[in-house]
């Protein structure tokens, strides 16, 4: 597994680099956000470990930049800022997980291992269809009646979960855990905000959204979707 490390503190960077190398990872470490983006976009990295505070380009902006370039590498954000809204900001930008400083090397390795197992699940069904909707995980594309849907990375993950549970209710807690990695229920409207935007995009001929809000439970794709 190839891992890109983007951390400006040399001591911390060398410690992570050495620790992951000892665990058998092939690493490349840099200390600047812009340099990190250039390397990430070139591709070839299975995972990225990025600090939140960086020169050149901060961690959140780094993640937004690489996700906008359709980089699919798993991303772990390192941060000493552990307030809920700060973690949400990083996860919402496209990070897959976060790790608060200070942390144990064993935990970072465990989180990288956990993230590396996710693509295997996706390959079981890389193409999903439900009525007029289609999702291609290989090309990272989504369509409605053959027309492309312009989805952000977070919206794409929400759409994938709905497609995998098509016709069934997906609860708010499920979405918080699978998209934002919260194993508790924080008081935040992040799910509602993003689902509202996604519902506005997943429509047939500009009509009613194919995503239903099931009051008190969660969301689901229409049980019997038909083109308008």
C-alpha positions in Angstrom: 0.0 0.0 0.0 1.4 3.4 -1.0 0.8 6.3 1.4 1.3 10.0 0.9 2.2 11.9 4.1 1.5 15.6 4.1 2.8 17.1 7.4 4.7 20.3 7.9 6.3 19.5 11.2 9.5 17.6 10.3 9.7 15.6 13.6 6.1 14.4 13.2 6.5 13.8 9.5 9.7 11.7 10.0 8.0 9.8 12.9 5.0 8.9 10.7 7.2 8.1 7.7 9.4 5.8 9.7 6.5 4.1 11.6 4.6 3.3 8.4 7.7 2.2 6.6 8.4 -0.3 9.4 4.8 -1.6 8.9 5.6 -2.3 5.3 4.0 0.7 3.7 5.6 2.5 0.7 5.6 6.1 1.8 6.3 9.5 0.3 6.4 12.5 2.7 6.2 16.2 2.0 5.7 19.3 4.1 3.7 21.6 1.9 0.0 21.5 1.0 0.4 22.5 -2.6 3.2 20.1 -3.2 1.0 17.4 -1.7 -1.9 18.2 -4.1 0.4 17.9 -7.1 1.7 14.5 -5.9 -1.8 13.2 -5.0 -3.2 14.2 -8.4 -0.5 12.3 -10.2 -2.0 9.2 -8.6 -0.7 6.0 -7.4 -1.4 6.4 -3.7 -3.8 4.1 -1.9 -3.9 6.3 1.2 -3.2 9.9 2.2 -2.4 11.1 5.7 -2.7 14.9 5.8 -2.3 17.4 8.6 -5.0 20.1 9.0 -2.6 23.0 9.4 -0.2 23.2 6.5 1.8 26.0 4.7 0.8 26.7 1.1 -2.6 25.1 1.4 -4.4 24.0 4.6 -5.6 20.5 5.1 -9.2 21.1 4.4 -8.4 23.0 1.2 -6.0 20.2 0.3 -8.8 17.6 0.5 -11.2 19.7 -1.5 -8.6 20.2 -4.2 -7.8 16.5 -4.6 -11.4 15.4 -4.4 -12.3 18.0 -7.1 -9.5 16.4 -9.2 -11.4 13.1 -8.7 -8.6 11.6 -6.6 -10.1 8.5 -4.9 -7.3 7.7 -2.4 -8.5 7.1 1.2 -7.7 10.2 3.3 -7.1 10.5 7.0 -6.9 14.0 8.4 -4.6 14.6 11.4 -5.8 17.4 13.6 -5.2 18.9 17.1 -8.6 20.6 16.6 -11.1 18.2 17.9 -14.3 20.2 18.2 -17.2 18.5 16.4 -17.7 21.2 13.8 -14.0 21.2 12.9 -14.1 17.4 12.4 -17.3 17.8 10.3 -15.5 20.4 8.2 -12.7 18.0 7.3 -15.0 15.0 6.7 -17.4 17.1 4.7 -14.6 18.3 2.5 -14.0 14.6 1.5 -11.8 13.0 4.2 -12.6 9.4 5.0 -11.5 9.5 8.6 -9.8 11.8 11.2 -7.3 11.2 13.9 -6.7 13.6 16.8 -3.2 14.6 17.9 -1.4 13.2 19.8 -2.0 9.6 18.5 -0.4 6.2 18.7 1.2 4.8 15.5 -0.7 1.6 16.1 -4.0 3.4 15.7 -3.0 5.2 12.5 -2.0 1.8 11.0 -5.3 0.3 12.1 -7.3 3.1 10.5 -5.3 2.7 7.3 -6.0 -1.0 7.3 -9.7 -0.4 7.9 -9.9 2.1 5.0 -8.0 -0.3 2.7 -10.8 -2.9 3.1 -13.5 -0.6 1.8 -12.7 -0.8 -1.9 -13.1 -4.6 -1.7 -16.7 -4.1 -0.7 -17.3 -1.7 -3.6 -15.9 -4.1 -6.2 -18.7 -6.6 -5.4 -21.0 -4.3 -7.3 -19.2 -1.5 -9.0 -22.3 -0.6 -11.1 -25.7 0.0 -9.4 -29.1 0.7 -11.1 -32.5 1.6 -9.7 -35.2 2.7 -12.0 -33.8 5.7 -14.0 -30.8 6.0 -11.7 -27.4 4.5 -12.3 -24.1 4.7 -10.4 -20.7 3.6 -11.7 -18.1 3.3 -8.9 -15.3 2.6 -11.3 -15.8 5.8 -13.2 -17.1 7.7 -10.1 -20.2 8.8 -12.1 -23.9 9.0 -11.4 -26.7 9.5 -13.9 -30.5 10.0 -13.9 -32.2 8.9 -17.2 -28.8 8.9 -18.8 -28.0 12.5 -17.8 -25.0 13.0 -15.6 -25.6 14.2 -12.0 -23.1 16.8 -10.8 -22.4 15.5 -7.3 -19.9 16.6 -4.7 -17.8 13.8 -3.1 -20.0 13.8 0.0 -23.2 13.7 -2.1 -21.7 10.9 -4.2 -21.2 8.8 -1.0 -24.7 9.6 0.2 -26.1 8.6 -3.2 -24.1 5.3 -3.1 -25.5 4.3 0.3 -29.0 5.1 -0.9 -28.5 3.0 -4.1 -27.1 0.1 -2.1 -30.2 0.2 0.1 -32.6 1.1 -2.7 -36.2 0.9 -1.6 -35.2 0.7 2.0 -35.0 3.4 4.7 -31.5 4.6 5.5 -31.4 6.2 8.9 -29.6 9.4 9.9 -27.4 7.4 12.2 -26.3 5.1 9.4 -25.4 8.1 7.2 -23.4 9.8 10.0 -21.4 6.6 10.7 -20.8 5.6 7.1 -20.1 9.0 5.6 -18.9 11.1 8.4 -17.5 8.3 10.7 -19.4 9.5 13.7 -20.2 6.6 16.1 -22.5 8.8 18.1 -25.3 11.2 17.2 -24.0 14.7 17.3 -26.3 17.7 17.3 -25.7 18.8 13.8 -27.7 19.4 10.7 -24.9 18.1 8.3 -27.0 15.2 7.1 -30.1 17.3 6.5 -28.1 19.9 4.7 -26.5 17.6 2.3 -29.5 15.4 1.7 -31.5 18.5 0.9 -29.0 19.4 -1.8 -28.9 15.8 -3.1 -32.7 15.6 -3.2 -32.7 18.7 -5.4 -30.4 17.0 -7.9 -32.0 13.6 -8.1 -35.2 14.4 -10.0 -36.8 13.1 -13.2 -37.4 15.8 -15.7 -37.2 18.5 -13.0 -40.1 17.0 -11.1 -40.4 15.4 -7.7 -37.2 14.1 -6.1 -36.7 10.4 -6.3 -35.3 10.6 -2.7 -38.1 10.4 -0.1 -37.8 11.8 3.4 -39.3 9.3 5.8 -40.2 11.5 8.7 -38.7 10.3 12.0 -36.6 7.6 10.4 -34.4 8.8 7.5 -34.4 8.6 3.7 -34.9 6.2 0.9 -35.1 6.0 -2.9 -38.6 5.7 -4.2 -39.8 2.1 -3.9 -41.1 2.0 -7.4 -39.2 4.6 -9.4 -40.5 5.3 -12.9 -39.4 7.9 -15.5 -41.9 10.8 -15.6 
